[in-house]
């Protein structure tokens, strides 16, 4: 996975998922995260994802989507619903989801 998503010209949408994991052993978490990335990548309207997790257990994942409808469809995906349930019952102490419209973007990329 490329650390910085390549997105189209705005407008498009970002889903920001900020979480704090539980102190449980998190069995299966990594496998499920990989599975959800692969599944999301196949969804109509998916543009990319960026994800980091600090040593304190706080993680931020930003997924990019063409439309609000694409986001709604991903939220309702049956396999994603299973992962959401496991996250609520086992893996997450706390989480917050924010949905934003990206209206502008700019950046820098050096070669070499």
N, C-alpha and C positions, 0 to 999 in steps of 0.2 A: 504494500500500500504506500503510495506516495504521501509524504508527510503534509504537503500542502496541496489541497484539492485544486484542480484546474476547472474553473467555472466559466460559464458563458458571460456575455455582456448582461448586466442587470436590465430589467428587474428579474429576480428569482427569490426564493425563500430559503431561510436557514432555520433549522430546528436545533436549539442549543439545549443539550441534556447535561446538567451538572449533578453529580452524585457523590455521596459518601458511602463507602462500602461498610458492611457489618464486620464484626470481629470473627464471624464464623469462618470455617475453613474454605468457603467459597468453591467447593467441589463442583466442577463442571462450568464454572464461570467463563474461563478463557475459551473453552470449546464453543460455548453458546455465543459469546461475543463474535468469534470468527464466523460462525454459522450465520448470525444476523447480518454481518457485513456482506457476506456472499449473497444472501437472500435480498438484502436491500439493493445491492448493485444490479440485480436483475429486474427491479421494479420500474414500471414506466414512470418517467419523470425524475428519477434519481440522477443527481449530478455529481456527487462526490461526498467525501467525509474526511474529517480531521479529528483525531482523538489523542488525548494525553491523560496520564494519571500520575499524580505526585506521590512521594513516599508517605505522605500523611493520609493517603487513601482517597483524596478528593480527585475526581475525574471530570473532564469536560470533553464531550463529544459533540461536534457540530456536523450535522448532515445538511446537504444542500439539495433543493428540490425545485422543479420547474413551476409548480403551482400548489395552492392550498389543497386542491383535490388530490394531487399525488400524495401529499402528506397524510390526508385522511385515509386514503386507501392503504398506505403503509401501516398506519396505526391499527387498522382493522384486519391486517393480514393474519391468518390463523396461526402460523408458526410464530409470528411476532407476538401475538396475544399470549402464547404459552410462555415465551421468554419474559414478557412483562409480568405475568403472574409469579414466576419464579423470582424475579427481581424484587417484587413487593414482599414476598413471603420469606425470602432467604438472603439475598445478596445485598440489598440496599438498606442502610440506616436512614437515609434521607435522599431525596432527589427533587429537582425542579426542572421543568421543561418550559422553554420560551420559544415562541415562533415569531420570526421577524421577516419583514420584507427587506431585501437588499436592494437599495436604490442606486448606490454608487460603490465602486471599488477601485483601488489603485495599489500598486506595490512596486517591488524591485526584485529582479532576478539577475544575479551575476553569473557569468559563465566561467568555468574553470575553477 
